């Protein structure tokens, strides 16, 4: 007797047992979304933007898709270049059949189905029909940015914002009475990017203007950044985010940092040792600010960025030329957290790795600094970037389960620039329910649905709601 082949992307997609299906459909699917880290443009929400085409909504700024297109032999003209929207979409449709077993294949068809109720597989033969059908819907008010968020049952969105940002768009969103909470996240990466003295001093000059405060020495710098931290707090911000190559935990003295900052303010480039000391001091300064305000802090580390010099010069950062790095991290990470814990200054912290080899390192490190004050105070963050796919999610969930408390996990985020990316929360929830459901049917967990269902709902929603104190 031959086994019946399941249809692609049906209601039980990724759910391989009866228990998994019950957990997803009865417990996970109904929960609202708290997207506590993303790169959506708050201006688009404030203006309630309507996208003109599916290309504009789907391919604009999406370096995941650009990487796949380049790998498929598509010229740059159709990725980031001046081809018209339909030409770009045709090239994406041409690429999609070659993304089989890449998460892009799943995400593409989930997004077409969830937002536009389109079930056809995207390929060159279906591209025009899909482009026109979705485009017509996008022209309607039902598909404005605010309504796209409503459609996915989103409750909170945390954007990523430079300390220089005026947050005018966030204020407008709040003033307009939008029921979905849109809050900023303090992302001060440029304030520690001291590799180039000229660009760094340009940034500091902008910081001086925004704060109306002259920055001559290191104390002036911290005063100005604290003013911006306070400004963000008053605008509802309760999270910081830091994109770093690795954790910086060099020994340094106060006088060394004063001298290093004066050197770069004079326009002189720093040595490698000076850069590491300065970054080490700045991470501590930000962490203390976060602790004082009771914020959560996030650290995304491990990306080897802008590796293609020619394309970096042509297109700039965040265009698809980054990879997983392999920097040793265990000692510096533990040293960084220990400095804060020793001073009683370690706030709620989420750690995201890009190299899967670090999964067990993070899972064990989080346990070193739990202090009983907050459930899951130190979090091993969800699969990030190259790891936010089925295999990466399962490995992260397994490492956390083996060495920590999965039940206290704050769950998934989009980390996306696209308003069409919210099915990633659904994708994660299906993976989670399948993992737990399989354990149940293997006799490794009890089939106590109240117990399991509560855990699933906590991971999907309630843990994040309680952890971030955003008062949605």
C-alpha positions, 0 to 999 in steps of 0.5 A: 500500500503506497503512502499518500503524498501530502499536498504542498503548503496545505493547512498541516504544512510542516506538521507531521503528527496529530499532536503537532497539528492539534498544538498548532491549530488550537494553541499557536495559530490564534496567538497575536504577534509581538515582533520585537526586532525588525527593520520596517520603515516607520515612515511607511507605517506613519504614511500608511503607504500603499505599494504600487507593485508586488516588486515594490512590496516584495523585492525592495531592499530584500537581499535574501532574494537578491542573493538567490537571483545573483546565484541564478545568473541574474544580472545586477540590473534586475536586483538593485539596478534600473530595470522596471518593476515587472522586469525585476519580478520576472527575473525573481519568478525565473529564479524561484523554481531554482530555490527548491529546499531553500527557505525562500521557496517556502516563504515565497509561497506562504506569503502569496497564500497568506496575503493574497490567497494565491496558491499557484507556484511562482514560475515564469508561466505564472508570473504575469498572472500573480504580478497582476493579481497581487498588484491589483490588491495592493492598490486597495486600502485593504493592503496599505501597510497598516492593514498588512499588519492587521491582517497578520494579527500583529500587536507590537512592532519594534523598529530599529532606529539610530540614536540620531533619529527624530522619531517623528514617524513614531510620534505621528503613528501614536498621535493618529491612534493606530492600535498596533503598538509601534515602538523604536529600538535604540541601535547605536552601532555607528557610535562605536564604528571607529574604524575610520576616523573621517566617517566617525567624526562626521557622525559625531558632528551630527550627534552634536547637532541633534543634542545641541552639545559640543563633544570634545572628550569621551565624557561629552560623548557619553553625555550626548548618547545618554540624552538620546537614550533618555529621548528614546525612553520617553518615546516608549523605547524599551529595547536596545540592539547592537550589531557587532562582529564579536563581543568586546571585552578588552581590559582598559583604563578610563585614561586610555579611553579618554586618550583614544577618543581624543585621538580619533577626534583629532582625525587620526585613525586608531590601532587595532588594539585601540579600536578593541578597547574603545568598543569594549568600553562603549558596550559597557556604557550602553549596557549600564544605560540599559540596566538603569532604565530597565530595558532589554538589550539584544546583541546580534553577533557573528556576521562577516559583513561587506566581504565583496569590496567592489559591490560594497563600493557600488551598492553600499551595505546591506545588499547581500554580500555578508556571510557567517563569521567564525570568530571565537566568542565564548571567553569574551562573551562570558567576560563581558557579561561577568563585568556587568553582573559583578557590578549588578548592572546586567539587564535582560539580555538576548544573544543571537549567534549567526554561526550555528557552531555557537549554539551550545556556547550560547545555550550554556552561557545564558545559564551562567548569568541567570539570577532569579530576578526575571524568568529567562532573564538571559535569552538564547535568541531565535535563529537569526539571518542565515539560521532563520529557516527550519533546520536553523530553528530546530537546532536552536530549539534543541540546544536551548531545550537541552541546556536551558528552559525552552518554556521561558523562550521569548520566541520568534521575530521577523528581522525583516524590511518587508511588510510581507514577511510576517508568515515567518512567525507562522513558520516558526510556530509550525516548526515548534509545534512539530518538534513538541508533537513528535516528542509526544508521539515518540513517548518522550513527552506526556500528552498533556495538552493543557501543559503543552498548549500553555507552553506553546502559547507562552513561547509564541506570545506571552513570554515576549509580552511579559519580558519586554514590558511594552504594555501592548 
